[in-house]
Amino acid sequence: MSTTLDEGALRAVEELLAPVDARLGRDYPGDDVSRQPVHTVYVPADRYTVGLARDWGEQARAAVERAGGAEALLEVARVPAGLRDAVAAQVAGKLGREPVEDLRIDLEDGYGDHGDAEDDVAVAAARTLRTELERGLATPFVGIRFKSFERPTRRRGLRTLDLFLTTLLEGGDLPDGLLLTLPKVTAVEQVEAMVAVCGRIEQAHALPAGRLGFEVQVETPQSILGADGTALVARMVHAGQGRVTGLHYGTYDYSASLGISAAQQSMEHPAADHAKAVMQLAAAGTGVRLSDGSTNVLPVGQPEDVRSAWALHARLVRRSLERGYYQGWDLHPAQLPSRFAATYTFYREGTDAAAARLRAYLAREEGAVMDEPATARALAWFLQRGLDCGAVSAGELAAAGVEPGALGALLRPRTDAEAGAPA
């Protein structure tokens, strides 16, 4: 077969695109396929005590009993009849075993402005966390939200962050699941400043370079659309130099900043959907994780009020999951049952179909749906998330025809050799 392009032409293309390949590999390393928590629980720092997660689980179970029992929860969460026994058992087990996956000790809006008294609270929070780590009571993911880098709160936020980390390090190593949350980000330079702060703290405590990462809270219009018309959140991700671990949507601050009336502020407002779509585009392929916000309609009061709030919360959790937001915020113990019921139902309902499609793809079988490699990765990611959160067991997945061990090979990024690139 005759061709037109000689070796010189092919090498010229390789040389032209080599810098592009390097940039894409640096800026878009692919998904972080380690476990992602299904929620973040926010607790004011002055209310953080040893065993808080266990206490929340007990309060959640009590709320279920007061509001009509598990059957009432499953009914309002719209769990299909065929899944109710399994989901009820899983929710009960989760509330007893691991009711909180990610705990954020809040020293920002949830705590308020207490002046210099915040010093003692930050130190106490770090010591409480160290006690929980030593006793095996800490949640899998845990960290603090400190005050923003806006001028009025900048020094306060930095001092709180410094006190918390310094105190925590005095007692031992940092936990693997440590997460730091930078709120109300309005400029790329604030992310750059946080990168510099992390580097200084690492140097001071002889930590490995890159050990400290942080989440960016997207709760201002400026983070979505800058004065130059660009999506600043995308620039923020890359300005983080690999330290940005997540983008968390702040429902109420963002909505209020747009002038949306209080009664209309919601996770499903069109303005919220727009912001979260931009965040999704900014994070795609970077390894930065996404989290939806919260609903402030709490399951409290009379049983019928609790059930109504559960119905709303479960629907919103399901809505987020369907849109590719696999994490959200919870603000009250009674939100845990509806969070887990909706999450487990989502994964259990989709497991058989996803496993069948992935099995057909791996076997190169022809069927009604012809999946591409990217979709096969998405199917594997769905099943892995179901495993990670406990919605589906390894045995159940194997029974559906997919060995859990096969998922890792599909999820990891392809090497140049696997992609067919020249050596």
C-alpha positions as CSV (number, residue, x, y, z in Angstrom):
1,M,0.0,0.0,0.0
2,S,1.3,3.4,-0.9
3,T,1.3,6.4,1.4
4,T,2.1,10.1,1.0
5,L,3.4,11.0,4.5
6,D,7.0,10.0,5.0
7,E,8.8,9.5,8.3
8,G,9.9,13.1,8.3
9,A,6.4,14.3,8.1
10,L,5.2,12.0,10.9
11,R,8.1,13.1,13.1
12,A,7.2,16.8,12.4
13,V,3.7,16.2,13.7
14,E,5.1,14.5,16.8
15,E,7.4,17.4,17.5
16,L,4.6,19.9,17.0
17,L,2.3,18.1,19.4
18,A,4.8,17.0,22.0
19,P,4.2,20.1,24.1
20,V,0.5,19.7,23.8
21,D,0.7,16.1,24.9
22,A,2.8,17.1,28.0
23,R,0.3,19.9,28.8
24,L,-2.7,17.6,28.5
25,G,-1.1,15.0,30.7
26,R,-0.3,17.5,33.3
27,D,-3.6,19.4,33.3
28,Y,-5.9,16.4,32.7
29,P,-4.5,13.4,34.4
30,G,-7.9,11.6,34.6
31,D,-10.3,10.8,37.4
32,D,-9.3,10.1,40.9
33,V,-10.7,6.6,41.2
34,S,-10.2,6.3,45.0
35,R,-13.2,6.3,47.2
36,Q,-15.3,9.5,47.2
37,P,-17.6,10.2,50.2
38,V,-21.3,10.4,49.3
39,H,-21.7,13.4,51.6
40,T,-20.1,16.0,53.7
41,V,-21.5,16.7,57.1
42,Y,-21.0,20.3,58.4
43,V,-20.8,20.8,62.1
44,P,-19.9,24.1,63.9
45,A,-16.5,23.7,65.4
46,D,-17.7,24.6,68.9
47,R,-20.1,21.6,68.8
48,Y,-17.5,19.1,67.6
49,T,-17.0,16.4,70.3
50,V,-15.4,13.0,70.5
51,G,-17.9,10.4,69.1
52,L,-19.9,13.0,67.2
53,A,-20.5,10.8,64.2
54,R,-21.7,7.9,66.4
55,D,-24.1,10.4,68.1
56,W,-25.4,11.5,64.7
57,G,-26.1,7.9,63.8
58,E,-28.1,7.4,67.0
59,Q,-30.1,10.6,66.4
60,A,-30.8,9.5,62.9
61,R,-32.1,6.1,64.0
62,A,-34.3,7.8,66.6
63,A,-35.7,10.1,64.0
64,V,-36.7,7.2,61.8
65,E,-38.5,5.6,64.7
66,R,-40.4,8.8,65.6
67,A,-41.4,9.4,62.0
68,G,-43.0,6.1,61.4
69,G,-40.1,3.6,61.1
70,A,-38.1,2.3,58.1
71,E,-41.2,1.6,56.0
72,A,-42.2,5.3,56.2
73,L,-38.7,6.4,55.2
74,L,-38.6,4.0,52.2
75,E,-42.1,5.0,51.1
76,V,-41.3,8.8,50.9
77,A,-37.9,8.1,49.4
78,R,-39.6,6.1,46.7
79,V,-37.6,3.0,47.1
80,P,-39.1,0.3,44.8
81,A,-40.9,-2.5,46.6
82,G,-38.4,-5.1,45.4
83,L,-35.5,-3.2,47.0
84,R,-37.0,-2.2,50.3
85,D,-35.8,-5.1,52.4
86,A,-32.2,-4.7,51.2
87,V,-32.1,-0.9,51.4
88,A,-33.7,-0.9,54.8
89,A,-31.0,-3.3,56.1
90,Q,-28.3,-1.3,54.5
91,V,-29.4,2.0,55.9
92,A,-29.8,0.6,59.4
93,G,-26.3,-1.0,59.1
94,K,-24.8,2.2,57.8
95,L,-26.2,4.4,60.6
96,G,-24.8,2.0,63.2
97,R,-21.4,1.4,61.5
98,E,-20.4,4.6,59.6
99,P,-23.1,7.2,59.8
100,V,-20.8,10.0,58.6
101,E,-18.4,9.6,55.8
102,D,-16.9,13.1,55.6
103,L,-17.0,15.5,58.5
104,R,-16.2,19.2,58.0
105,I,-15.5,21.0,61.2
106,D,-16.9,24.4,60.4
107,L,-15.1,27.6,61.5
108,E,-16.8,29.8,58.8
109,D,-20.5,30.5,58.4
110,G,-21.7,27.7,60.6
111,Y,-19.6,28.9,63.4
112,G,-19.7,32.7,63.0
113,D,-17.5,35.5,64.1
114,H,-16.3,35.1,67.7
115,G,-13.1,37.2,67.4
116,D,-10.0,35.9,69.1
117,A,-12.0,33.2,70.9
118,E,-11.8,31.3,67.7
119,D,-8.1,30.5,68.6
120,D,-9.2,28.2,71.4
121,V,-11.9,26.6,69.4
122,A,-9.5,25.8,66.5
123,V,-7.0,24.3,68.9
124,A,-9.7,22.3,70.7
125,A,-11.0,21.0,67.4
126,A,-7.6,19.7,66.4
127,R,-7.1,18.0,69.8
128,T,-10.6,16.4,69.5
129,L,-9.7,15.1,66.1
130,R,-6.4,13.7,67.4
131,T,-8.3,11.9,70.2
132,E,-10.8,10.5,67.6
133,L,-8.0,9.3,65.4
134,E,-6.3,7.6,68.4
135,R,-9.5,5.9,69.5
136,G,-10.5,4.8,66.0
137,L,-13.6,7.0,66.0
138,A,-12.7,9.5,63.3
139,T,-14.7,9.5,60.1
140,P,-13.0,8.3,56.9
141,F,-12.7,11.8,55.6
142,V,-12.4,14.9,57.9
143,G,-11.2,18.4,57.9
144,I,-12.0,22.0,58.5
145,R,-13.6,24.9,56.7
146,F,-11.9,28.1,57.7
147,K,-12.8,31.7,56.8
148,S,-12.3,33.0,53.3
149,F,-9.4,34.9,51.8
150,E,-11.6,38.0,51.3
151,R,-9.9,41.0,52.9
152,P,-12.1,41.2,56.1
153,T,-11.6,37.6,57.1
154,R,-8.2,36.7,55.4
155,R,-5.9,36.9,58.5
156,R,-8.5,35.2,60.7
157,G,-8.8,32.3,58.2
158,L,-5.1,31.9,57.9
159,R,-4.5,31.9,61.7
160,T,-7.3,29.4,62.2
161,L,-5.9,27.1,59.5
162,D,-2.4,27.4,61.0
163,L,-3.5,26.8,64.5
164,F,-5.5,23.7,63.5
165,L,-2.8,22.1,61.4
166,T,0.0,22.9,63.8
167,T,-1.9,21.5,66.8
168,L,-2.9,18.4,64.9
169,L,0.7,17.8,63.8
170,E,1.9,18.1,67.4
171,G,0.1,14.8,68.1
172,G,1.2,12.8,65.1
173,D,0.8,12.4,61.4
174,L,-2.0,14.0,59.4
175,P,-4.9,11.5,58.6
176,D,-5.0,10.3,55.0
177,G,-8.5,11.6,54.6
178,L,-7.7,15.2,55.7
179,L,-9.7,17.8,53.7
180,L,-9.4,21.6,53.9
181,T,-12.1,23.8,52.5
182,L,-11.4,27.3,51.1
183,P,-14.8,29.1,51.0
184,K,-16.2,32.1,49.0
185,V,-13.5,32.1,46.4
186,T,-13.8,35.1,44.2
187,A,-10.4,35.3,42.4
188,V,-7.8,32.9,40.9
189,E,-5.2,34.6,43.0
190,Q,-6.9,33.4,46.2
191,V,-6.3,29.8,45.0
192,E,-2.7,30.7,44.2
193,A,-2.3,32.1,47.7
194,M,-3.6,28.9,49.2
195,V,-1.1,26.9,47.2
196,A,1.7,29.1,48.6
197,V,0.3,28.7,52.2
198,C,0.2,24.9,51.8
199,G,3.8,24.9,50.6
200,R,5.0,27.0,53.6
201,I,3.2,24.8,56.1
202,E,4.7,21.7,54.5
203,Q,8.2,23.1,54.6
204,A,7.8,24.2,58.3
205,H,6.7,20.7,59.4
206,A,8.9,18.7,57.0
207,L,5.8,17.3,55.2
208,P,6.2,15.8,51.7
209,A,5.6,18.3,49.0
210,G,2.0,18.3,47.8
211,R,0.8,16.6,51.0
212,L,-1.8,19.4,51.6
213,G,-4.7,19.8,49.2
214,F,-7.9,21.8,49.5
215,E,-11.4,22.1,48.2
216,V,-12.7,25.2,46.5
217,Q,-16.2,26.3,47.4
218,V,-18.0,27.7,44.5
219,E,-20.5,30.1,46.1
220,T,-19.9,33.4,44.4
221,P,-20.8,34.5,40.8
222,Q,-17.2,35.6,40.3
223,S,-16.0,32.0,40.4
224,I,-18.3,31.0,37.6
225,L,-18.0,34.1,35.4
226,G,-15.1,36.5,35.7
227,A,-15.0,40.1,34.6
228,D,-13.2,39.1,31.4
229,G,-16.1,36.7,30.5
230,T,-14.2,33.5,31.2
231,A,-15.1,30.7,33.6
232,L,-12.7,31.4,36.4
233,V,-13.5,28.1,38.1
234,A,-11.6,26.4,35.3
235,R,-8.6,28.6,35.9
236,M,-8.8,28.0,39.6
237,V,-8.6,24.2,39.1
238,H,-5.3,24.6,37.2
239,A,-4.0,27.4,39.4
240,G,-4.1,24.9,42.2
241,Q,-1.1,23.1,40.8
242,G,-2.6,19.7,41.6
243,R,-3.6,20.7,45.1
244,V,-7.3,21.4,44.4
245,T,-9.1,18.2,45.4
246,G,-12.7,19.2,45.0
247,L,-15.3,21.9,43.9
248,H,-18.2,22.2,46.3
249,Y,-21.3,24.1,45.3
250,G,-22.7,26.5,47.9
251,T,-26.4,26.6,47.3
252,Y,-27.5,29.6,49.4
253,D,-24.6,32.0,49.2
254,Y,-24.5,31.6,45.4
255,S,-28.2,32.0,45.0
256,A,-28.4,35.0,47.3
257,S,-25.5,36.6,45.4
258,L,-27.6,36.5,42.2
259,G,-30.5,38.2,43.9
260,I,-32.7,35.1,43.9
261,S,-35.4,35.4,46.6
262,A,-35.0,33.3,49.7
263,A,-38.1,31.2,48.9
264,Q,-36.7,30.3,45.5
265,Q,-33.2,29.4,46.5
266,S,-32.7,25.7,45.8
267,M,-30.3,23.1,44.6
268,E,-32.5,22.7,41.5
269,H,-33.0,26.3,40.6
270,P,-31.9,26.9,36.9
271,A,-29.1,29.2,38.2
272,A,-27.8,26.4,40.3
273,D,-27.9,24.0,37.4
274,H,-26.0,26.4,35.3
275,A,-23.2,26.9,37.9
276,K,-22.9,23.2,38.5
277,A,-22.7,22.5,34.7
278,V,-19.8,24.9,34.5
279,M,-18.1,23.3,37.5
280,Q,-18.6,19.9,35.8
281,L,-16.9,21.1,32.6
282,A,-14.1,22.7,34.6
283,A,-13.4,19.5,36.6
284,A,-13.7,17.0,33.8
285,G,-10.5,14.9,33.3
286,T,-8.6,16.8,36.1
287,G,-9.2,14.4,39.0
288,V,-11.0,17.2,40.9
289,R,-14.2,15.9,42.5
290,L,-17.6,17.6,42.6
291,S,-20.0,18.0,45.4
292,D,-23.5,19.4,45.3
293,G,-24.7,21.7,48.1
294,S,-27.5,21.2,50.7
295,T,-31.1,21.7,51.3
296,N,-32.0,23.8,54.3
297,V,-35.4,22.1,54.7
298,L,-34.6,19.9,57.7
299,P,-36.5,16.8,58.8
300,V,-37.6,18.1,62.2
301,G,-40.9,18.7,63.9
302,Q,-44.0,16.5,63.6
303,P,-43.7,13.1,61.9
304,E,-45.5,14.4,58.8
305,D,-43.0,17.3,58.6
306,V,-40.1,14.9,58.9
307,R,-41.5,12.7,56.1
308,S,-42.1,15.7,53.8
309,A,-38.5,16.8,54.3
310,W,-37.2,13.3,53.7
311,A,-39.2,13.2,50.4
312,L,-37.6,16.4,49.2
313,H,-34.1,15.5,50.4
314,A,-34.2,12.0,48.8
315,R,-35.5,13.5,45.5
316,L,-32.7,16.1,45.5
317,V,-30.1,13.5,46.3
318,R,-31.3,11.3,43.4
319,R,-31.4,14.3,41.1
320,S,-27.8,15.1,41.9
321,L,-26.7,11.5,41.3
322,E,-28.4,11.4,38.0
323,R,-26.5,14.5,36.9
324,G,-23.1,13.2,37.9
325,Y,-22.8,14.8,41.3
326,Y,-22.0,11.9,43.6
327,Q,-21.6,13.9,46.8
328,G,-23.6,16.5,48.6
329,W,-23.9,18.3,52.0
330,D,-25.9,17.2,55.0
331,L,-26.7,19.6,57.8
332,H,-28.7,17.5,60.3
333,P,-28.6,14.0,61.7
334,A,-32.2,13.3,60.4
335,Q,-30.9,13.9,56.8
336,L,-28.7,10.8,57.0
337,P,-31.5,8.2,56.5
338,S,-32.8,9.9,53.3
339,R,-29.3,10.4,52.0
340,F,-28.4,6.7,52.3
341,A,-31.8,5.4,51.2
342,A,-31.7,7.5,48.0
343,T,-28.1,6.7,47.3
344,Y,-28.3,3.0,47.8
345,T,-31.5,2.8,45.7
346,F,-29.8,4.7,42.9
347,Y,-26.9,2.2,42.7
348,R,-28.9,-0.9,43.3
349,E,-31.5,0.0,40.6
350,G,-28.7,0.5,38.1
351,T,-26.3,-2.3,38.9
352,D,-27.8,-5.2,36.9
353,A,-28.1,-3.1,33.7
354,A,-24.6,-1.6,34.1
355,A,-23.1,-5.0,34.8
356,A,-24.8,-6.5,31.8
357,R,-23.5,-3.8,29.5
358,L,-20.0,-4.0,30.9
359,R,-20.0,-7.7,30.6
360,A,-21.0,-7.5,27.0
361,Y,-18.4,-4.9,26.3
362,L,-15.6,-7.0,27.8
363,A,-16.8,-10.1,25.9
364,R,-17.1,-8.2,22.7
365,E,-20.7,-9.3,22.4
366,E,-23.1,-7.5,20.1
367,G,-26.3,-6.2,21.6
368,A,-28.9,-3.5,21.5
369,V,-26.4,-1.0,22.9
370,M,-22.9,-0.6,21.3
371,D,-20.7,1.0,24.0
372,E,-17.5,2.9,23.4
373,P,-14.4,2.6,25.6
374,A,-15.3,5.8,27.4
375,T,-18.8,4.5,28.2
376,A,-17.2,1.3,29.5
377,R,-15.2,3.4,31.9
378,A,-18.3,5.2,33.0
379,L,-20.1,1.8,33.6
380,A,-17.1,0.6,35.6
381,W,-17.0,3.8,37.5
382,F,-20.7,3.5,38.4
383,L,-20.2,0.0,39.7
384,Q,-17.1,1.0,41.6
385,R,-19.0,3.8,43.3
386,G,-21.7,1.4,44.2
387,L,-19.1,-0.8,45.8
388,D,-17.3,2.0,47.6
389,C,-20.4,3.4,49.3
390,G,-21.7,0.0,50.3
391,A,-24.8,-0.1,48.1
392,V,-23.7,-3.2,46.4
393,S,-21.4,-6.0,47.8
394,A,-18.6,-7.6,45.9
395,G,-20.5,-10.8,46.0
396,E,-23.6,-9.2,44.4
397,L,-21.5,-7.7,41.7
398,A,-19.8,-11.0,40.9
399,A,-23.3,-12.6,40.8
400,A,-24.2,-10.0,38.2
401,G,-21.4,-11.2,36.1
402,V,-18.6,-8.7,36.7
403,E,-15.7,-9.5,39.0
404,P,-14.9,-6.5,41.2
405,G,-11.2,-6.9,40.4
406,A,-11.8,-6.2,36.7
407,L,-13.0,-2.6,37.4
408,G,-9.6,-1.2,38.3
409,A,-8.1,-2.0,34.9
410,L,-10.9,-0.2,33.2
411,L,-10.7,2.9,35.5
412,R,-7.0,3.5,35.4
413,P,-5.8,5.9,32.7
414,R,-4.4,4.2,29.6
415,T,-0.6,4.4,29.0
416,D,0.8,5.7,25.7
417,A,1.6,2.1,24.8
418,E,-1.9,0.9,25.5
419,A,-3.3,3.8,23.5
420,G,-1.2,2.8,20.5
421,A,1.1,5.9,20.6
422,P,4.6,5.5,19.1
423,A,7.3,4.6,21.5
